[in-house]
Amino acid sequence: MPLISDTSMDFTVDHRQSERAMVIRTGILRGFEESDWVFVPEVTLANGRRVDLIALNSKGIIRIIEIKSSIADFKSDDKWHEYRDFCDEFYFASHPEVPGEIFPETEGFILADGHGCEILREGQVHKLAGPTRKALTLHIARVASQRLKRFTLHQGVI
């Protein structure tokens, strides 16, 4: 188990994200703030792939949101297909300077800026198998709990 640093850090950022990607993520979180969805950023799946955002609602529906901050970012990513087995709904999210038509019409699409977001195209529903849903829900809960624990310990609040 790694030692906790005594310097301030955000455990949800691994510093691989561009500034624009972080703005998109902020817009998504703000846009869904009043919704039934809760989000955990930067979660590694059982296949070793790390998703930008994974979301869960009170009905147990799991949504993965892949943030693309530019045309080049989208074109250089061929791994997003591997997320499909780990969610009921898959979405791309980008900002107004990236043309939405580059994203596959078979997947959901969210347009976001630093202030909020809008779903422009709903994601197709591919229901997860029960055992997969249970394992993934438990994984999401454990990742979120571990981060909360690290944050609490780091802040000196118990």
Steps between C-alpha positions, in 0.01 A plus 500: 500500500650835403578757764283807491683813400487799729463729199161595362381290209179405327476120493257511206759653266799302379638794298460324165189704421525819298368824641217488244407144604474618860269785390278246321497277809405797720214585263370145516511492879328839522244406237398186686524650849124496555449162334482146632850425366817478708843494337843362572782624277800301380392145585700201379285215372567125528646503147765752610345794314444825688176689435471877527168489687283217619152581625237314698138589567260380769361232265848348466549614139869540418613763251853558370592841362812533287624859477650613170652847502594522131467330164853362542410363844207310349690375195792373709276292729412151386443353846157645571333190350639304796282698746175368356507178706507704821195723467133514413550826309809652338544871424762721346530850640665797339474878476359740238830536309501130407249405228250256645461320169842332540359280778323173412122536480466166674629653826366774723639851474528774763602857423664674795683813601619612842150605605285201415408245237224375275432151371467542124460130427394229744720193527363167388414272789686168520397345829782348698469145629409483869834364627692758295282782634546383858879471467529837328273677750709362784818611322365854451399518867839378618692743277287791620533392864876458472533850354280646773714327762822633344352850477378490860835376630686755290285783634544381859126453545392173658 
